[in-house]
């Protein structure tokens, strides 16, 4: 069994992350405040400002949904939003159509358990333009927007109620 230990490059990356962590937490806190009324109306539970998901190379905030806003109680349904760094993880490699190759913002609907979304081939028939499907331990439906398409002024998209370039 190979032992995984940190090297000097990993320690430098952690140092840089800690320098940016307060700003990242503030960004996700701002997102959480903006989506909180919608999540409350959906009776979402166990909201998370953000978590680091190394397997998927992402920093994500989650809210877990209950029926009637979740298709069933047999699975744990969630809505996630965040940033994905494709070079940092391989968890969404099989998305159909593929997610962007560069860093991107994303929104995902997913489930773990008995009643998760079906395989990507089944989802393609009904998914809206701009959405991808992925099967695995959890089934996901995700919409992604490359960071270069986000507005230069961070609050500009919120004032209009959507981000420019987001495929709807």
MIDOSE-1310 file (N, C-alpha, C; in nm, 2 decimals, decimal comma, always signed):
residues 168
xxxx	+0,08/-0,12/+0,00/+0,00/+0,00/+0,00/+0,09/+0,12/+0,00; +0,06/+0,22/-0,09/+0,14/+0,34/-0,10/+0,09/+0,44/+0,01; +0,19/+0,50/+0,08/+0,15/+0,59/+0,18/+0,15/+0,73/+0,11; +0,05/+0,81/+0,14/+0,03/+0,94/+0,08/+0,07/+1,04/+0,19
xxxx	+0,17/+1,12/+0,16/+0,22/+1,22/+0,25/+0,24/+1,35/+0,18; +0,23/+1,46/+0,25/+0,24/+1,60/+0,18/+0,39/+1,62/+0,16; +0,41/+1,70/+0,05/+0,55/+1,74/+0,02/+0,55/+1,89/+0,03; +0,67/+1,95/+0,00/+0,68/+2,10/+0,01/+0,58/+2,18/-0,08
xxxx	+0,55/+2,12/-0,20/+0,46/+2,19/-0,29/+0,32/+2,19/-0,23; +0,28/+2,08/-0,16/+0,15/+2,07/-0,09/+0,14/+2,18/+0,02; +0,25/+2,19/+0,09/+0,25/+2,29/+0,21/+0,24/+2,43/+0,15; +0,31/+2,46/+0,04/+0,30/+2,59/-0,02/+0,16/+2,62/-0,07
xxxx	+0,09/+2,52/-0,12/-0,05/+2,53/-0,17/-0,14/+2,56/-0,05; -0,12/+2,49/+0,06/-0,20/+2,52/+0,18/-0,18/+2,66/+0,23; -0,05/+2,70/+0,23/-0,03/+2,84/+0,27/-0,10/+2,94/+0,19; -0,10/+2,92/+0,06/-0,17/+3,01/-0,03/-0,32/+3,00/-0,01
xxxx	-0,37/+2,88/+0,02/-0,52/+2,86/+0,04/-0,56/+2,94/+0,17; -0,48/+2,93/+0,27/-0,51/+3,00/+0,40/-0,52/+3,15/+0,38; -0,43/+3,20/+0,29/-0,43/+3,34/+0,26/-0,55/+3,38/+0,19; -0,61/+3,30/+0,11/-0,73/+3,33/+0,04/-0,86/+3,28/+0,11
xxxx	-0,85/+3,20/+0,21/-0,96/+3,13/+0,27/-1,07/+3,23/+0,32; -1,03/+3,34/+0,39/-1,13/+3,43/+0,44/-1,21/+3,49/+0,32; -1,14/+3,52/+0,21/-1,21/+3,58/+0,10/-1,30/+3,47/+0,03; -1,26/+3,35/+0,03/-1,34/+3,24/-0,02/-1,47/+3,22/+0,07
xxxx	-1,44/+3,22/+0,20/-1,56/+3,21/+0,29/-1,65/+3,32/+0,28; -1,60/+3,44/+0,26/-1,69/+3,56/+0,24/-1,77/+3,55/+0,11; -1,71/+3,50/+0,01/-1,78/+3,48/-0,12/-1,89/+3,38/-0,11; -1,86/+3,27/-0,04/-1,96/+3,17/-0,03/-2,07/+3,21/+0,07
xxxx	-2,03/+3,29/+0,17/-2,13/+3,35/+0,27/-2,22/+3,44/+0,19; -2,17/+3,52/+0,10/-2,25/+3,61/+0,02/-2,35/+3,53/-0,07; -2,30/+3,42/-0,13/-2,39/+3,33/-0,21/-2,50/+3,27/-0,12; -2,46/+3,23/+0,00/-2,55/+3,16/+0,09/-2,66/+3,26/+0,13
xxxx	-2,63/+3,39/+0,15/-2,73/+3,49/+0,19/-2,82/+3,51/+0,07; -2,77/+3,51/-0,05/-2,85/+3,54/-0,17/-2,95/+3,43/-0,20; -2,91/+3,30/-0,17/-3,00/+3,19/-0,21/-3,08/+3,14/-0,09; -3,05/+3,19/+0,03/-3,12/+3,15/+0,15/-3,27/+3,16/+0,14
xxxx	-3,33/+3,27/+0,09/-3,48/+3,28/+0,09/-3,53/+3,17/+0,00; -3,47/+3,14/-0,11/-3,52/+3,03/-0,20/-3,51/+2,90/-0,13; -3,40/+2,87/-0,06/-3,38/+2,75/+0,01/-3,48/+2,73/+0,12; -3,51/+2,84/+0,19/-3,61/+2,83/+0,30/-3,74/+2,80/+0,24
xxxx	-3,78/+2,86/+0,13/-3,91/+2,83/+0,06/-3,92/+2,69/+0,02; -3,80/+2,62/-0,01/-3,80/+2,48/-0,05/-3,78/+2,39/+0,07; -3,78/+2,45/+0,19/-3,77/+2,37/+0,31/-3,64/+2,29/+0,31; -3,53/+2,35/+0,25/-3,40/+2,29/+0,25/-3,35/+2,27/+0,39
xxxx	-3,27/+2,17/+0,42/-3,22/+2,15/+0,55/-3,07/+2,13/+0,54; -3,00/+2,14/+0,65/-2,85/+2,12/+0,66/-2,77/+2,19/+0,55; -2,79/+2,32/+0,54/-2,72/+2,41/+0,45/-2,57/+2,42/+0,49; -2,49/+2,41/+0,39/-2,34/+2,43/+0,41/-2,29/+2,54/+0,34
xxxx	-2,22/+2,64/+0,41/-2,17/+2,75/+0,34/-2,07/+2,71/+0,23; -1,97/+2,62/+0,27/-1,89/+2,56/+0,16/-1,81/+2,44/+0,22; -1,78/+2,35/+0,14/-1,69/+2,24/+0,17/-1,59/+2,22/+0,05; -1,47/+2,17/+0,08/-1,37/+2,14/-0,02/-1,39/+1,99/-0,06
xxxx	-1,42/+1,96/-0,18/-1,44/+1,83/-0,23/-1,33/+1,79/-0,32; -1,22/+1,74/-0,26/-1,10/+1,71/-0,34/-1,12/+1,61/-0,45; -1,21/+1,51/-0,43/-1,23/+1,41/-0,53/-1,29/+1,47/-0,66; -1,37/+1,57/-0,65/-1,43/+1,64/-0,76/-1,36/+1,77/-0,80
xxxx	-1,25/+1,80/-0,72/-1,18/+1,92/-0,75/-1,27/+2,05/-0,74; -1,35/+2,05/-0,64/-1,45/+2,16/-0,63/-1,46/+2,22/-0,48; -1,50/+2,34/-0,48/-1,54/+2,40/-0,35/-1,69/+2,42/-0,37; -1,77/+2,36/-0,28/-1,92/+2,36/-0,30/-1,99/+2,39/-0,18
xxxx	-2,10/+2,46/-0,19/-2,20/+2,48/-0,09/-2,32/+2,39/-0,12; -2,38/+2,33/-0,02/-2,49/+2,23/-0,04/-2,61/+2,27/+0,04; -2,73/+2,23/+0,00/-2,85/+2,23/+0,07/-2,92/+2,10/+0,04; -2,97/+2,03/+0,15/-3,04/+1,90/+0,13/-3,19/+1,93/+0,12
xxxx	-3,25/+1,86/+0,03/-3,39/+1,89/+0,00/-3,49/+1,78/+0,05; -3,61/+1,82/+0,09/-3,71/+1,73/+0,13/-3,83/+1,73/+0,04; -3,90/+1,62/+0,03/-4,03/+1,63/-0,05/-4,12/+1,74/+0,00; -4,19/+1,81/-0,08/-4,21/+1,79/-0,22/-4,11/+1,84/-0,32
xxxx	-4,00/+1,91/-0,26/-3,90/+1,97/-0,35/-3,80/+1,87/-0,39; -3,80/+1,75/-0,33/-3,71/+1,64/-0,37/-3,81/+1,53/-0,43; -3,77/+1,47/-0,54/-3,86/+1,37/-0,61/-3,90/+1,25/-0,51; -3,81/+1,22/-0,41/-3,85/+1,11/-0,32/-3,77/+1,13/-0,19
xxxx	-3,82/+1,06/-0,09/-3,75/+1,06/+0,04/-3,66/+0,94/+0,04; -3,65/+0,85/-0,06/-3,57/+0,73/-0,06/-3,43/+0,76/-0,09; -3,40/+0,88/-0,14/-3,26/+0,92/-0,16/-3,24/+1,06/-0,09; -3,11/+1,09/-0,07/-3,08/+1,22/-0,01/-3,05/+1,31/-0,13
xxxx	-3,15/+1,40/-0,16/-3,14/+1,49/-0,27/-3,07/+1,62/-0,22; -3,00/+1,69/-0,31/-2,93/+1,81/-0,27/-2,91/+1,90/-0,39; -2,90/+2,03/-0,36/-2,86/+2,13/-0,46/-2,73/+2,18/-0,41; -2,63/+2,19/-0,51/-2,50/+2,24/-0,48/-2,47/+2,36/-0,57
xxxx	-2,38/+2,45/-0,52/-2,33/+2,56/-0,60/-2,19/+2,58/-0,56; -2,11/+2,62/-0,66/-1,97/+2,64/-0,62/-1,88/+2,66/-0,74; -1,75/+2,63/-0,72/-1,64/+2,65/-0,82/-1,58/+2,51/-0,84; -1,54/+2,48/-0,96/-1,48/+2,35/-0,99/-1,35/+2,38/-1,06
xxxx	-1,24/+2,31/-1,01/-1,11/+2,32/-1,07/-1,08/+2,18/-1,13; -1,10/+2,16/-1,26/-1,09/+2,03/-1,32/-0,95/+1,96/-1,30; -0,84/+2,04/-1,29/-0,71/+1,97/-1,28/-0,70/+1,92/-1,14; -0,79/+1,96/-1,04/-0,77/+1,91/-0,91/-0,85/+1,79/-0,87
xxxx	-0,93/+1,73/-0,96/-1,01/+1,62/-0,93/-1,07/+1,55/-1,05; -1,11/+1,43/-1,04/-1,16/+1,35/-1,15/-1,30/+1,31/-1,13; -1,37/+1,35/-1,03/-1,50/+1,30/-0,99/-1,61/+1,33/-1,09; -1,60/+1,42/-1,18/-1,70/+1,45/-1,28/-1,65/+1,43/-1,42
xxxx	-1,56/+1,34/-1,44/-1,50/+1,31/-1,57/-1,60/+1,26/-1,67; -1,70/+1,18/-1,63/-1,79/+1,12/-1,73/-1,92/+1,20/-1,76; -1,92/+1,33/-1,73/-2,03/+1,41/-1,76/-2,07/+1,41/-1,91; -2,20/+1,41/-1,94/-2,24/+1,41/-2,07/-2,35/+1,52/-2,09
xxxx	-2,32/+1,63/-2,17/-2,19/+1,66/-2,23/-2,09/+1,69/-2,13; -1,96/+1,69/-2,17/-1,85/+1,72/-2,07/-1,86/+1,86/-2,02; -1,82/+1,88/-1,89/-1,82/+2,01/-1,83/-1,70/+2,08/-1,88; -1,69/+2,22/-1,87/-1,58/+2,29/-1,92/-1,44/+2,24/-1,87
xxxx	-1,34/+2,26/-1,95/-1,21/+2,21/-1,92/-1,14/+2,31/-1,82; -1,17/+2,43/-1,82/-1,11/+2,53/-1,73/-1,19/+2,55/-1,60; -1,14/+2,63/-1,52/-1,21/+2,66/-1,39/-1,35/+2,72/-1,42; -1,45/+2,67/-1,35/-1,59/+2,72/-1,38/-1,68/+2,72/-1,26
xxxx	-1,78/+2,80/-1,26/-1,88/+2,80/-1,16/-1,98/+2,70/-1,20; -2,05/+2,64/-1,10/-2,15/+2,54/-1,13/-2,26/+2,53/-1,03; -2,37/+2,48/-1,08/-2,49/+2,45/-1,00/-2,52/+2,31/-1,03; -2,55/+2,23/-0,93/-2,58/+2,09/-0,95/-2,69/+2,04/-0,86
xxxx	-2,77/+1,95/-0,92/-2,88/+1,89/-0,85/-2,84/+1,74/-0,85; -2,84/+1,68/-0,73/-2,80/+1,54/-0,72/-2,86/+1,46/-0,61; -2,84/+1,33/-0,61/-2,89/+1,25/-0,51/-2,80/+1,13/-0,49; -2,80/+1,08/-0,36/-2,74/+0,96/-0,33/-2,84/+0,86/-0,27
xxxx	-2,84/+0,74/-0,31/-2,93/+0,64/-0,25/-3,01/+0,57/-0,36; -3,13/+0,52/-0,32/-3,21/+0,44/-0,40/-3,27/+0,51/-0,53; -3,31/+0,64/-0,51/-3,38/+0,70/-0,62/-3,31/+0,82/-0,67; -3,19/+0,79/-0,73/-3,11/+0,90/-0,78/-3,13/+0,91/-0,93
xxxx	-3,09/+1,03/-1,00/-3,11/+1,04/-1,14/-3,05/+0,92/-1,21; -3,11/+0,89/-1,33/-3,07/+0,78/-1,41/-2,94/+0,81/-1,48; -2,89/+0,71/-1,56/-2,76/+0,73/-1,63/-2,77/+0,85/-1,73; -2,66/+0,91/-1,76/-2,66/+1,03/-1,85/-2,73/+1,00/-1,98
xxxx	-2,72/+0,88/-2,03/-2,79/+0,85/-2,16/-2,94/+0,87/-2,15; -3,00/+0,84/-2,04/-3,14/+0,86/-2,02/-3,18/+1,01/-2,00; -3,09/+1,08/-1,93/-3,11/+1,22/-1,90/-3,10/+1,31/-2,02; -3,02/+1,27/-2,12/-3,00/+1,36/-2,23/-3,13/+1,40/-2,30
xxxx	-3,23/+1,31/-2,30/-3,35/+1,33/-2,37/-3,43/+1,45/-2,31; -3,42/+1,48/-2,19/-3,50/+1,58/-2,12/-3,42/+1,69/-2,06; -3,29/+1,69/-2,06/-3,21/+1,79/-2,00/-3,22/+1,92/-2,08; -3,23/+2,04/-2,01/-3,23/+2,17/-2,08/-3,09/+2,19/-2,14
xxxx	-3,08/+2,28/-2,24/-2,95/+2,31/-2,30/-2,86/+2,37/-2,19; -2,74/+2,33/-2,20/-2,64/+2,38/-2,10/-2,62/+2,29/-1,98; -2,70/+2,19/-1,96/-2,69/+2,10/-1,85/-2,62/+1,97/-1,89; -2,55/+1,91/-1,79/-2,48/+1,78/-1,81/-2,53/+1,69/-1,71
xxxx	-2,52/+1,56/-1,74/-2,56/+1,45/-1,65/-2,44/+1,36/-1,62; -2,44/+1,31/-1,50/-2,33/+1,22/-1,46/-2,38/+1,12/-1,36; -2,34/+0,99/-1,38/-2,38/+0,88/-1,29/-2,26/+0,84/-1,21; -2,28/+0,78/-1,10/-2,17/+0,73/-1,01/-2,23/+0,70/-0,87
xxxx	-2,15/+0,72/-0,77/-2,21/+0,70/-0,63/-2,33/+0,79/-0,61; -2,32/+0,91/-0,66/-2,43/+1,01/-0,66/-2,46/+1,04/-0,81; -2,58/+1,06/-0,84/-2,62/+1,10/-0,97/-2,63/+1,25/-0,97; -2,58/+1,32/-1,07/-2,57/+1,47/-1,08/-2,63/+1,52/-1,21
xxxx	-2,69/+1,63/-1,20/-2,73/+1,71/-1,31/-2,66/+1,85/-1,29; -2,57/+1,89/-1,38/-2,50/+2,01/-1,35/-2,50/+2,11/-1,46; -2,50/+2,24/-1,43/-2,49/+2,35/-1,53/-2,36/+2,42/-1,49; -2,27/+2,45/-1,59/-2,15/+2,51/-1,56/-2,13/+2,64/-1,64
xxxx	-2,05/+2,73/-1,59/-2,02/+2,86/-1,66/-1,87/+2,88/-1,64; -1,79/+2,89/-1,74/-1,65/+2,92/-1,73/-1,63/+3,05/-1,66; -1,53/+3,06/-1,57/-1,51/+3,19/-1,50/-1,49/+3,31/-1,59; -1,43/+3,29/-1,71/-1,41/+3,41/-1,79/-1,54/+3,47/-1,84
xxxx	-1,66/+3,39/-1,83/-1,79/+3,45/-1,87/-1,86/+3,52/-1,75; -1,80/+3,51/-1,63/-1,86/+3,58/-1,52/-1,83/+3,73/-1,53; -1,92/+3,81/-1,48/-1,90/+3,96/-1,49/-1,78/+4,01/-1,41; -1,72/+4,11/-1,46/-1,60/+4,17/-1,40/-1,64/+4,23/-1,26
xxxx	-1,76/+4,28/-1,25/-1,82/+4,34/-1,13/-1,90/+4,23/-1,06; -1,85/+4,17/-0,95/-1,92/+4,05/-0,89/-2,07/+4,06/-0,87; -2,11/+4,18/-0,82/-2,25/+4,19/-0,79/-2,34/+4,22/-0,91; -2,29/+4,24/-1,03/-2,37/+4,27/-1,15/-2,47/+4,16/-1,18
xxxx	-2,42/+4,04/-1,17/-2,51/+3,92/-1,21/-2,63/+3,91/-1,11; -2,60/+3,93/-0,98/-2,70/+3,92/-0,88/-2,81/+4,03/-0,90; -2,77/+4,15/-0,93/-2,87/+4,25/-0,95/-2,96/+4,22/-1,07; -2,92/+4,16/-1,17/-3,00/+4,12/-1,28/-3,08/+3,99/-1,25
xxxx	-3,04/+3,92/-1,15/-3,11/+3,79/-1,12/-3,05/+3,67/-1,18; -2,94/+3,69/-1,26/-2,88/+3,58/-1,32/-2,74/+3,62/-1,37; -2,66/+3,53/-1,40/-2,52/+3,56/-1,45/-2,52/+3,57/-1,60; -2,46/+3,67/-1,66/-2,45/+3,68/-1,80/-2,39/+3,56/-1,86
xxxx	-2,44/+3,51/-1,97/-2,39/+3,40/-2,04/-2,44/+3,26/-1,99; -2,52/+3,26/-1,87/-2,57/+3,14/-1,82/-2,67/+3,08/-1,91; -2,66/+2,96/-1,95/-2,75/+2,90/-2,05/-2,88/+2,86/-1,98; -2,99/+2,92/-2,02/-3,12/+2,89/-1,95/-3,22/+2,83/-2,06
